[in-house]
Amino acid sequence: PDHFFEETRRVLKRHGIVAISTPNLACWFNRVIFLFGYQPFFLEASTQDKTVGIAFTRKLTPNRQPLGHMRVFTLKALNDLISLHGFEVLEARGGRVGYLPKFLNIFDRLFSYIPSLATDLIVIAKKK
């Protein structure tokens, strides 16, 4: 992420805008499953199977291919990183995902209005 922000800063004009979207490590369902000792989503423990540490999800999807996130962020960490690289956060929004079981979609929709609890983070920042 540091290299990304360095390059973004280099190529953007003064006051240029960047939009960033990333999974939220501190999303609502990670907070719940972590209490029970499960591996948080998006923080994969295996390069071969993304369900390692969250085996209960194997019944929900046949897709076991890891996404390969090397870094995962909370909203505070992402904001800090953005500021560290000379950008000003203009707006932070929460995003939803489309792969949760139907009965959880209502929760995902509600928590998307609170960026720090949303499944995905969407941040708009401006180069200072």
C-alpha positions as CSV (number, residue, x, y, z in Angstrom):
1,P,0.0,0.0,0.0
2,D,2.9,2.4,0.6
3,H,4.2,2.0,-2.9
4,F,0.6,2.4,-4.2
5,F,0.2,5.7,-2.4
6,E,3.7,6.9,-3.4
7,E,3.0,6.2,-7.1
8,T,-0.5,7.7,-6.8
9,R,1.0,10.9,-5.3
10,R,3.6,11.0,-8.0
11,V,1.2,10.8,-10.9
12,L,-1.7,12.9,-9.6
13,K,-1.8,16.6,-10.2
14,R,-2.0,18.9,-7.2
15,H,-5.4,18.5,-5.5
16,G,-6.0,15.3,-7.6
17,I,-8.6,12.8,-6.3
18,V,-8.1,9.1,-5.6
19,A,-10.9,6.6,-4.7
20,I,-9.9,3.5,-2.7
21,S,-12.0,0.5,-2.0
22,T,-10.9,-2.3,0.3
23,P,-12.3,-4.9,2.6
24,N,-12.8,-3.8,6.2
25,L,-11.0,-6.0,8.8
26,A,-13.2,-4.5,11.5
27,C,-16.5,-5.2,9.7
28,W,-19.5,-6.2,11.8
29,F,-19.3,-10.0,11.1
30,N,-15.6,-10.1,11.8
31,R,-16.2,-8.5,15.2
32,V,-18.7,-11.2,16.0
33,I,-16.8,-14.3,14.8
34,F,-13.6,-13.1,16.4
35,L,-15.3,-13.3,19.8
36,F,-15.7,-17.0,19.2
37,G,-12.1,-17.5,18.2
38,Y,-12.5,-17.7,14.4
39,Q,-10.1,-16.3,11.9
40,P,-11.4,-12.9,10.6
41,F,-12.4,-12.8,6.9
42,F,-10.0,-11.1,4.5
43,L,-7.0,-12.1,6.7
44,E,-6.4,-15.5,5.1
45,A,-4.3,-18.0,7.0
46,S,-3.6,-20.1,4.0
47,T,-2.5,-19.5,0.4
48,Q,-4.4,-22.6,-0.7
49,D,-7.8,-22.4,1.1
50,K,-9.5,-19.2,2.2
51,T,-11.7,-21.1,4.7
52,V,-8.8,-22.1,7.0
53,G,-9.8,-20.9,10.5
54,I,-13.5,-20.3,9.3
55,A,-14.4,-23.9,8.3
56,F,-18.1,-23.3,9.0
57,T,-18.1,-21.2,5.7
58,R,-17.3,-24.3,3.6
59,K,-21.0,-25.1,3.5
60,L,-21.8,-21.6,2.2
61,T,-19.7,-21.6,-0.9
62,P,-17.7,-24.0,-3.0
63,N,-15.2,-21.2,-3.7
64,R,-12.2,-21.8,-1.6
65,Q,-9.6,-19.9,-3.6
66,P,-7.9,-17.2,-1.5
67,L,-8.2,-13.6,-2.6
68,G,-4.6,-12.9,-1.7
69,H,-5.0,-9.7,0.3
70,M,-1.5,-8.9,1.6
71,R,-2.7,-6.1,3.8
72,V,-6.1,-5.5,5.4
73,F,-7.3,-2.4,7.1
74,T,-9.6,-0.9,9.6
75,L,-11.0,2.5,8.7
76,K,-8.7,4.2,11.2
77,A,-5.6,2.4,9.8
78,L,-6.6,3.3,6.2
79,N,-7.2,7.0,7.2
80,D,-3.8,7.1,8.9
81,L,-2.0,5.6,5.9
82,I,-3.7,8.0,3.5
83,S,-2.6,11.0,5.7
84,L,0.9,9.6,6.1
85,H,1.3,9.8,2.3
86,G,0.1,13.4,2.0
87,F,-3.5,13.0,1.2
88,E,-6.6,14.4,2.8
89,V,-9.6,12.2,3.4
90,L,-12.6,13.9,1.9
91,E,-15.2,11.2,2.5
92,A,-15.4,7.7,3.9
93,R,-18.3,5.4,3.1
94,G,-19.3,1.8,3.8
95,G,-19.9,-0.7,1.1
96,R,-21.8,-4.0,0.9
97,V,-21.0,-7.3,-0.6
98,G,-23.2,-9.6,-2.6
99,Y,-22.1,-13.0,-1.4
100,L,-23.5,-13.2,2.1
101,P,-26.4,-15.6,2.9
102,K,-29.7,-13.9,2.3
103,F,-30.7,-13.7,5.9
104,L,-27.5,-11.6,6.6
105,N,-28.1,-9.1,3.8
106,I,-30.3,-6.9,5.9
107,F,-27.5,-6.6,8.5
108,D,-25.0,-5.8,5.8
109,R,-27.2,-3.1,4.4
110,L,-27.7,-1.5,7.8
111,F,-24.0,-1.6,8.8
112,S,-23.0,-0.2,5.4
113,Y,-24.2,3.2,6.7
114,I,-21.6,3.1,9.4
115,P,-18.2,2.9,7.6
116,S,-16.2,1.6,10.5
117,L,-18.6,-1.4,10.7
118,A,-19.3,-1.9,7.0
119,T,-18.0,-4.9,5.0
120,D,-16.1,-2.7,2.6
121,L,-14.5,0.7,3.0
122,I,-14.7,3.3,0.2
123,V,-12.5,6.4,0.8
124,I,-12.2,9.4,-1.4
125,A,-9.0,11.4,-0.8
126,K,-7.3,14.5,-2.2
127,K,-3.6,15.1,-2.8
128,K,-2.5,18.0,-0.6
